[in-house]
């Protein structure tokens, strides 16, 4: 999407296959947006920095597989990698460092000033309001199911007993609530 010296992101990414130095310009251009993407989703500056590094390392390692499909395709390709990295992190609740290790990149240790600069990218008060508003917009049964499962950490059996429904119904309420919450927050 962006242009630097008349070069589209897609052109830079394709050119980086032959001239790795072209990736630096793309890296510099995409870094702030990726960092903000991860900070908004993890609410943790260190994790956001790690996931950003993982994403860019993976993009660099697989840059020759990118196919220019027009304006915005480089960004879409990069954010697809980012979404995959985020999903893996959320599943395991830790950062995978395979791509960074393959390239011999060390883990970035952030100092207090670094964390403050990253946190300045996101207005945590605004994020809190968005989450609260999205949660409040859920149906009552979904709010209650999410409160019991996510906030209190109850088992589905305990939830079903408290809610007076089957475990399957409790699971469905949590699943629907999470999907609706995610859709509202992504919208």
C-alpha positions as CSV (number, residue, x, y, z in Angstrom):
1,X,0.0,0.0,0.0
2,X,2.7,2.4,1.0
3,X,5.2,4.0,-1.4
4,X,8.7,5.0,-0.8
5,X,10.7,6.6,-3.6
6,X,7.9,5.5,-5.9
7,X,8.2,1.9,-4.9
8,X,5.0,0.1,-3.8
9,X,5.2,-2.4,-1.0
10,X,4.6,-5.2,-3.5
11,X,7.5,-4.1,-5.7
12,X,9.8,-3.9,-2.7
13,X,8.8,-7.4,-1.5
14,X,9.3,-8.9,-5.0
15,X,12.6,-7.1,-5.4
16,X,13.8,-8.3,-2.0
17,X,14.0,-11.8,-3.5
18,X,17.0,-10.7,-5.6
19,X,18.1,-7.8,-3.4
20,X,17.6,-8.5,0.3
21,X,18.4,-4.8,1.1
22,X,14.9,-3.9,-0.4
23,X,13.3,-5.8,2.5
24,X,14.7,-3.2,4.9
25,X,12.5,-0.4,3.4
26,X,9.5,-2.7,3.7
27,X,10.5,-3.6,7.2
28,X,10.7,0.0,8.2
29,X,7.4,0.8,6.7
30,X,5.5,-2.1,8.1
31,X,7.0,-2.3,11.6
32,X,4.8,0.4,13.3
33,X,1.6,-1.0,12.0
34,X,2.5,-4.6,12.9
35,X,3.6,-3.6,16.4
36,X,0.3,-1.7,17.0
37,X,-1.6,-4.7,15.6
38,X,0.0,-7.0,18.1
39,X,-0.2,-4.6,21.0
40,X,-3.9,-4.1,20.5
41,X,-4.4,-7.9,20.6
42,X,-2.1,-9.0,23.3
43,X,-2.0,-5.9,25.5
44,X,1.7,-6.8,26.2
45,X,4.5,-4.7,24.7
46,X,7.1,-7.5,25.1
47,X,4.9,-10.1,23.4
48,X,4.0,-7.6,20.7
49,X,7.6,-7.0,20.0
50,X,8.4,-10.7,19.9
51,X,5.4,-11.4,17.6
52,X,6.4,-8.5,15.3
53,X,9.9,-9.9,15.0
54,X,8.6,-13.4,14.4
55,X,6.3,-12.1,11.6
56,X,9.0,-10.1,9.9
57,X,11.5,-12.9,10.2
58,X,9.0,-15.3,8.6
59,X,8.1,-12.8,5.9
60,X,11.8,-12.4,5.1
61,X,12.5,-16.1,5.1
62,X,9.5,-16.8,2.7
63,X,9.7,-13.6,0.7
64,X,10.4,-15.5,-2.6
65,X,7.0,-17.2,-2.3
66,X,5.1,-13.8,-2.4
67,X,3.1,-13.1,-5.6
68,X,2.2,-9.6,-6.4
69,X,-1.6,-9.5,-6.9
70,X,-1.9,-5.8,-7.0
71,X,-2.1,-2.9,-4.5
72,X,-2.5,-4.1,-1.0
73,X,-1.4,-7.6,-1.6
74,X,1.9,-7.2,0.3
75,X,0.2,-5.9,3.3
76,X,-2.5,-8.6,3.2
77,X,0.3,-11.3,2.8
78,X,2.2,-9.8,5.8
79,X,-0.9,-9.5,8.0
80,X,-1.9,-13.1,7.1
81,X,1.5,-14.2,8.5
82,X,0.9,-11.9,11.5
83,X,-2.5,-13.5,12.1
84,X,-1.0,-17.0,11.9
85,X,1.7,-16.0,14.4
86,X,-0.9,-14.5,16.8
87,X,-3.1,-17.7,16.6
88,X,-0.1,-19.9,17.4
89,X,0.8,-17.6,20.3
90,X,-2.7,-17.6,21.7
91,X,-2.9,-21.4,21.4
92,X,0.3,-22.0,23.3
93,X,0.4,-18.7,25.3
94,X,4.0,-18.3,24.4
95,X,5.9,-17.0,21.4
96,X,7.3,-19.4,18.9
97,X,10.8,-18.4,18.0
98,X,11.5,-20.9,15.2
99,X,11.8,-18.3,12.4
100,X,13.9,-16.0,14.4
101,X,16.2,-18.8,15.4
102,X,16.5,-20.0,11.8
103,X,17.8,-16.6,10.9
104,X,20.1,-16.4,13.9
105,X,18.2,-13.5,15.3
106,X,18.4,-13.1,19.1
107,X,15.3,-12.3,21.2
108,X,14.9,-8.6,21.6
109,X,14.9,-7.6,25.3
110,X,13.0,-4.4,25.8
111,X,14.0,-1.8,28.4
112,X,11.5,0.3,30.3
113,X,11.9,3.1,27.7
114,X,11.2,0.7,24.8
115,X,8.1,-0.7,26.6
116,X,6.8,2.9,27.2
117,X,7.3,3.8,23.5
118,X,5.4,0.7,22.4
119,X,2.6,1.3,24.9
120,X,2.3,4.9,23.7
121,X,1.2,3.4,20.3
122,X,-2.0,2.2,21.9
123,X,-4.5,3.9,24.1
124,X,-5.2,1.2,26.7
125,X,-8.0,3.2,28.2
126,X,-9.7,3.3,24.7
127,X,-9.1,-0.5,24.3
128,X,-10.6,-1.1,27.7
129,X,-13.7,0.9,26.8
130,X,-14.0,-1.0,23.5
131,X,-13.8,-4.3,25.2
132,X,-16.3,-3.3,27.9
133,X,-18.8,-1.9,25.3
134,X,-18.5,-5.0,23.1
135,X,-19.0,-7.2,26.2
136,X,-22.0,-5.2,27.3
137,X,-23.5,-5.5,23.8
138,X,-23.6,-9.3,24.1
139,X,-26.8,-11.1,25.0
140,X,-27.2,-11.7,28.7
141,X,-26.8,-15.5,28.5
142,X,-23.5,-15.0,26.5
143,X,-22.2,-12.4,28.9
144,X,-22.9,-14.7,31.9
145,X,-21.3,-17.7,30.1
146,X,-18.2,-15.7,29.3
147,X,-18.0,-14.3,32.8
148,X,-18.1,-17.8,34.3
149,X,-15.8,-19.4,31.8
150,X,-13.2,-16.7,30.9
151,X,-13.2,-14.4,33.9
152,X,-13.8,-16.9,36.7
153,X,-12.2,-20.0,34.9
154,X,-15.1,-22.3,35.7
155,X,-15.4,-25.7,34.0
156,X,-18.3,-26.3,31.6
157,X,-19.8,-28.8,34.1
158,X,-19.8,-26.1,36.8
159,X,-21.2,-23.5,34.4
160,X,-24.0,-25.8,33.3
161,X,-25.0,-26.4,36.9
162,X,-25.0,-22.7,37.7
163,X,-26.8,-21.7,34.5
164,X,-29.3,-24.5,34.6
165,X,-28.5,-25.9,31.2
166,X,-26.5,-28.7,29.6
167,X,-22.7,-28.6,29.1
168,X,-23.3,-28.4,25.4
169,X,-25.5,-25.4,25.8
170,X,-22.9,-23.8,28.1
171,X,-20.2,-24.4,25.5
172,X,-22.3,-23.0,22.7
173,X,-23.0,-19.8,24.7
174,X,-19.3,-19.3,25.3
175,X,-18.4,-20.0,21.7
176,X,-21.1,-17.7,20.3
177,X,-20.2,-15.0,22.8
178,X,-16.5,-15.2,21.9
179,X,-17.3,-15.1,18.2
180,X,-19.6,-12.1,18.6
181,X,-17.1,-10.3,20.9
182,X,-14.3,-10.8,18.4
183,X,-16.4,-9.7,15.5
184,X,-17.4,-6.5,17.3
185,X,-13.8,-5.7,18.3
186,X,-12.5,-6.4,14.8
187,X,-15.2,-4.3,13.3
